[in-house]
Amino acid sequence: MPSSRRTATVLFLDIVGSTHAASELGDARFRDLISRFNRIVSAGLRRNGGREEDRAGDGFFATFAEPAQAIRCACRLSEDVRELGIEIRIGIHTGETERVDGKTQGIAVVIGSRVMSLAAAGGILVSSTTKELATGAGFSFEDFSAHELKGVPGTWQVWAVTGVDGTPRPGPLLAADAAERLLAIGGLRPERSNRKRGLIAGLVSAALVARGGRTPASSRRGEPGAPNPTDGPRVGNAHRARPSRSHRVGDPPPAPPAGHKNRHTPHPLIVGQGGIWVIRRDQLIHVDPVDDEEQGRVAIGRGNPVPITIASGFDAIWLMTDRELLRVHPGTREVRP
């Protein structure tokens, strides 16, 4: 088979919470949403020198000649699609690709896809290779920790894009604003709006489940992926509540009202730091939410289940037992007291 190799910057993106949106909007309105989304992304790629390699469902794969082109395009697209009331996540990597029978392939393509799977709603993540090549192009980055990428040997350092030309990237849409824009698709009548507003909470929950990266609760305000020094580790016990105007898509649900009594015991599970982390007996299990596959296990007990509180923050998973506080590195899964 004829083939050719070249160095390219690959970009992967998809819609966060698309499955839930499809079930709530219905087939016709969801097709309208995807049609508008495809037009916005295709136009953005052309404007920024990108080449559309493939699209499937709610996702795109594109290549660029230069890393800076890809990052600027990603930042622009992240904002442009918000007119539809949706958030996307984006992963970028630069490496050698191979073109076989008209299709771009190679390990660089796999890495780009895996980097995207770590991103949160509205997040743009790049590999160290891309970051280094884009030095001096006007971007600011923040360390997103080292991660093991499925199917790729070794540990890979990932960086979050936090600003362009000295301006911080805006955070995700307010949940209420996102719902209003989404409800406008297909021309929902006012009398039907209240019934469909349940979509807000669904999208927030879907964003939490789909996110593979750090949550905005541990982020600098308005900057996806950046730490907030005022926030400590976040305990993973979610409460479903109707979002307020100040709640952003992808943010953890608001705290329950005063006097609220939870009839369920806290579930030892959190979402963030590159996946879903759940405690089962004496082990911490890491699950990839994109492929729904187990990524690895960490022994945290001595063969017997122990009372544990689990939280995430400051580039780590934190476990509090009745004896000690443990820190788990999300990339290497190394456990340290």
C-alpha distance (Angstrom), angle and dihedral (degrees) to the residues before:
residue distance angle dihedral
M1 . . .
P2 3.82 . .
S3 3.80 114.3 .
S4 3.79 140.6 171.5
R5 3.79 130.7 -162.9
R6 3.79 128.2 -144.8
T7 3.78 140.2 158.0
A8 3.80 111.6 -107.1
T9 3.78 141.0 159.6
V10 3.79 110.5 -118.0
L11 3.81 123.0 -154.1
F12 3.79 126.7 -165.2
L13 3.80 125.6 -174.6
D14 3.78 139.5 167.3
I15 3.80 140.7 170.5
V16 3.80 117.3 -90.7
G17 3.81 112.5 -129.3
S18 3.80 95.6 6.9
T19 3.80 96.0 144.0
H20 3.79 93.1 56.9
A21 3.81 91.1 43.5
A22 3.80 89.5 53.9
S23 3.80 92.9 52.0
E24 3.81 92.6 48.2
L25 3.81 99.1 41.5
G26 3.78 96.5 43.8
D27 3.80 127.7 -131.1
A28 3.80 99.4 -70.2
R29 3.81 97.2 47.2
F30 3.79 92.5 41.9
R31 3.81 90.1 53.3
D32 3.80 87.5 52.2
L33 3.81 90.0 50.5
I34 3.81 93.0 50.1
S35 3.80 91.6 45.6
R36 3.81 91.5 54.4
F37 3.80 91.1 42.8
N38 3.81 91.7 52.2
R39 3.81 91.9 50.7
I40 3.81 92.5 50.5
V41 3.80 93.7 48.4
S42 3.82 95.7 43.4
A43 3.81 91.5 49.9
G44 3.81 91.3 46.9
L45 3.80 92.3 51.2
R46 3.80 91.9 50.9
R47 3.82 93.1 48.4
N48 3.78 92.2 52.2
G49 3.79 99.7 44.2
G50 3.79 96.7 -100.9
R51 3.77 125.9 147.8
E52 3.79 116.8 -141.4
E53 3.80 106.8 -133.1
D54 3.77 101.3 173.1
R55 3.78 144.5 -18.7
A56 3.78 130.3 -160.7
G57 3.78 126.2 179.1
D58 3.79 105.7 -47.4
G59 3.82 97.3 -11.6
F60 3.80 139.3 87.8
F61 3.80 135.0 -159.1
A62 3.81 116.8 -161.6
T63 3.80 138.9 163.7
F64 3.79 132.6 -144.2
A65 3.78 134.1 -165.2
E66 3.82 92.4 -134.6
P67 3.83 132.0 35.5
A68 3.82 92.7 -134.9
Q69 3.81 90.4 57.4
A70 3.78 91.1 53.7
I71 3.81 94.8 47.8
R72 3.81 93.9 47.9
C73 3.78 90.4 47.7
A74 3.81 90.6 49.9
C75 3.81 92.4 51.5
R76 3.79 91.7 49.1
L77 3.81 94.7 46.6
S78 3.80 92.0 48.3
E79 3.81 88.7 60.8
D80 3.82 98.3 36.4
V81 3.82 95.9 57.3
R82 3.81 90.7 54.6
E83 3.78 89.0 80.3
L84 3.82 83.7 75.4
G85 3.80 93.0 53.0
I86 3.81 94.1 -110.6
E87 3.79 138.1 114.7
I88 3.79 127.4 -141.8
R89 3.78 133.7 -161.4
I90 3.80 122.7 -142.7
G91 3.81 136.2 -162.0
I92 3.81 125.4 -168.4
H93 3.83 132.7 -171.4
T94 3.79 134.9 166.6
G95 3.80 121.4 -144.4
E96 3.76 147.3 111.8
T97 3.79 115.7 -53.8
E98 3.77 133.0 -172.4
R99 3.77 125.7 -140.6
V100 3.79 112.1 -146.9
D101 3.80 121.0 177.1
G102 3.78 91.1 -19.2
K103 3.81 95.8 -48.8
T104 3.82 126.5 109.9
Q105 3.79 111.3 -130.0
G106 3.79 141.0 157.4
I107 3.79 141.7 102.3
A108 3.82 90.4 -69.0
V109 3.82 88.5 64.3
V110 3.80 91.5 51.2
I111 3.81 91.5 49.1
G112 3.80 92.0 51.1
S113 3.79 90.8 52.6
R114 3.80 93.0 48.1
V115 3.81 92.1 48.8
M116 3.81 89.4 53.9
S117 3.81 90.6 52.9
L118 3.82 89.2 62.6
A119 3.82 94.5 55.7
A120 3.79 125.6 103.9
A121 3.81 126.8 -137.7
G122 3.81 106.4 -59.5
G123 3.80 91.5 6.4
I124 3.80 126.7 137.4
L125 3.81 115.2 -161.3
V126 3.80 127.4 -175.3
S127 3.79 134.4 -174.1
S128 3.81 121.9 -113.1
T129 3.81 89.4 -106.2
T130 3.80 92.0 58.6
K131 3.80 92.5 43.2
E132 3.80 93.0 53.0
L133 3.80 93.1 47.3
A134 3.82 90.7 50.1
T135 3.82 93.6 52.2
G136 3.81 110.4 134.3
A137 3.82 93.8 18.2
G138 3.81 94.2 109.6
F139 3.80 102.1 -95.8
S140 3.79 129.6 128.2
F141 3.78 121.5 -150.0
E142 3.75 139.1 -170.8
D143 3.77 128.6 -150.9
F144 3.81 109.1 -100.7
S145 3.81 93.3 -176.0
A146 3.80 131.3 -110.7
H147 3.79 118.4 -65.2
E148 3.76 140.3 -173.1
L149 3.81 108.5 -123.9
K150 3.79 117.3 -147.3
G151 3.79 111.2 -105.3
V152 3.81 93.3 5.4
P153 3.83 121.5 103.6
G154 3.79 120.1 -121.6
T155 3.78 134.3 8.2
W156 3.81 120.0 -58.8
Q157 3.79 127.5 -152.0
V158 3.80 112.3 -134.5
W159 3.81 128.8 -163.5
A160 3.82 131.8 -160.2
V161 3.82 119.1 -136.3
T162 3.81 104.9 -127.5
G163 3.81 104.3 167.1
V164 3.80 147.4 12.5
D165 3.82 124.1 -146.5
G166 3.79 91.6 -15.1
T167 3.81 95.2 -49.3
P168 3.83 118.5 113.9
R169 3.79 115.6 -123.8
P170 3.82 112.8 -107.5
G171 3.78 118.8 -110.0
P172 3.82 125.1 -117.5
L173 3.80 121.3 -65.1
L174 3.76 120.4 -83.7
A175 3.80 105.7 -97.4
A176 3.82 93.5 -121.9
D177 3.82 91.6 50.3
A178 3.79 91.0 48.0
A179 3.81 91.1 51.7
E180 3.80 93.3 49.9
R181 3.80 91.5 52.9
L182 3.79 92.7 44.9
L183 3.79 92.5 48.6
A184 3.81 89.5 54.4
I185 3.81 89.8 65.6
G186 3.78 108.4 100.9
G187 3.82 91.1 11.1
L188 3.80 101.6 -89.4
R189 3.79 110.5 -155.1
P190 3.84 116.4 -119.0
E191 3.81 92.7 -115.5
R192 3.79 89.4 58.8
S193 3.79 95.8 46.6
N194 3.79 96.7 86.6
R195 3.79 92.0 54.9
K196 3.78 90.9 51.7
R197 3.78 96.6 45.1
G198 3.79 88.1 86.8
L199 3.78 82.5 79.3
I200 3.82 89.4 77.6
A201 3.77 94.9 65.0
G202 3.79 90.5 41.7
L203 3.77 92.8 54.0
V204 3.79 91.4 47.6
S205 3.80 90.6 51.7
A206 3.81 92.1 44.5
A207 3.79 90.8 50.8
L208 3.79 90.1 52.9
V209 3.80 92.0 50.1
A210 3.80 94.9 43.0
R211 3.79 96.1 46.0
G212 3.74 113.9 105.4
G213 3.77 96.9 -178.3
R214 3.73 142.7 55.3
T215 3.79 117.6 -47.1
P216 3.80 124.1 -117.3
A217 3.81 88.4 -118.2
S218 3.81 86.3 74.6
S219 3.80 92.0 40.9
R220 3.75 134.7 98.3
R221 3.79 105.4 -99.9
G222 3.79 110.1 -87.8
E223 3.82 94.1 6.8
P224 3.81 118.4 96.4
G225 3.77 113.7 -136.4
A226 3.79 98.8 12.6
P227 3.82 123.9 120.7
N228 3.78 122.7 -112.0
P229 3.80 109.4 -143.1
T230 3.80 90.5 -153.2
D231 3.81 92.4 60.2
G232 3.78 122.1 80.6
P233 3.81 126.7 -166.7
R234 3.79 111.0 -44.0
V235 3.80 118.9 -130.5
G236 3.78 111.2 -132.9
N237 3.80 102.4 -128.9
A238 3.80 107.7 121.5
H239 3.79 125.9 -155.8
R240 3.79 119.6 -161.9
A241 3.79 110.6 -132.5
R242 3.75 137.3 154.6
P243 3.83 107.1 -91.6
S244 3.78 119.4 -117.4
R245 3.78 128.4 -140.3
S246 3.79 89.1 -93.3
H247 3.81 93.7 53.1
R248 3.80 115.6 101.5
V249 3.78 128.2 -148.2
G250 3.79 106.3 -96.3
D251 3.82 94.6 22.1
P252 3.81 118.3 126.2
P253 3.82 111.5 -94.6
P254 3.82 116.4 -89.5
A255 3.79 119.9 -92.7
P256 3.82 115.2 -90.1
P257 3.81 117.0 -97.0
A258 3.79 120.6 -93.7
G259 3.77 112.0 -77.7
H260 3.81 93.7 22.5
K261 3.78 113.0 145.7
N262 3.78 119.2 -154.9
R263 3.78 110.9 -146.1
H264 3.80 91.9 -161.6
T265 3.78 128.6 73.1
P266 3.83 115.9 -118.1
H267 3.80 111.6 -82.8
P268 3.84 113.8 -130.7
L269 3.81 94.6 -125.8
I270 3.81 136.7 105.9
V271 3.81 135.4 179.4
G272 3.80 119.0 -139.4
Q273 3.81 144.1 60.2
G274 3.79 93.2 77.9
G275 3.79 102.8 -38.2
I276 3.79 147.2 -16.3
W277 3.82 117.2 -41.9
V278 3.79 119.6 -161.9
I279 3.79 133.2 173.0
R280 3.80 118.6 -132.5
R281 3.80 114.7 179.3
D282 3.82 105.6 -57.0
Q283 3.83 97.7 -12.4
L284 3.81 137.3 82.7
I285 3.82 109.2 -142.7
H286 3.83 122.9 -157.0
V287 3.83 114.7 -152.2
D288 3.82 127.6 -171.4
P289 3.85 105.0 -132.1
V290 3.81 92.3 -159.4
D291 3.81 98.2 55.4
D292 3.82 94.7 22.7
E293 3.80 89.8 -131.3
E294 3.77 132.8 132.0
Q295 3.82 113.1 -105.6
G296 3.79 99.4 -171.6
R297 3.79 148.3 -48.6
V298 3.79 134.3 -114.2
A299 3.81 122.8 -156.1
I300 3.80 108.1 -131.2
G301 3.81 102.7 163.8
R302 3.76 141.0 44.0
G303 3.77 98.0 -104.2
N304 3.80 95.3 -67.4
P305 3.81 129.9 85.1
V306 3.80 113.2 -101.5
P307 3.83 131.5 -166.5
I308 3.81 105.1 -95.1
T309 3.78 136.2 177.3
I310 3.80 114.1 -157.2
A311 3.80 127.2 -157.3
S312 3.82 140.4 157.3
G313 3.77 133.0 -139.5
F314 3.80 144.2 108.9
D315 3.84 92.2 45.3
A316 3.81 94.0 -58.3
I317 3.79 146.8 85.2
W318 3.81 111.1 -118.3
L319 3.80 124.2 -152.3
M320 3.81 122.9 -171.7
T321 3.80 115.1 -164.1
D322 3.78 127.7 177.2
R323 3.79 87.3 -93.8
E324 3.81 110.0 35.4
L325 3.81 150.4 -6.0
L326 3.82 113.6 -105.6
R327 3.80 128.6 -163.2
V328 3.83 119.1 -152.2
H329 3.81 120.0 -164.2
P330 3.85 105.5 -133.2
G331 3.82 93.9 -146.2
T332 3.80 102.8 44.1
R333 3.82 96.8 20.1
E334 3.81 89.0 -134.6
V335 3.81 112.4 162.2
R336 3.80 120.2 -140.7
P337 3.82 130.7 171.1
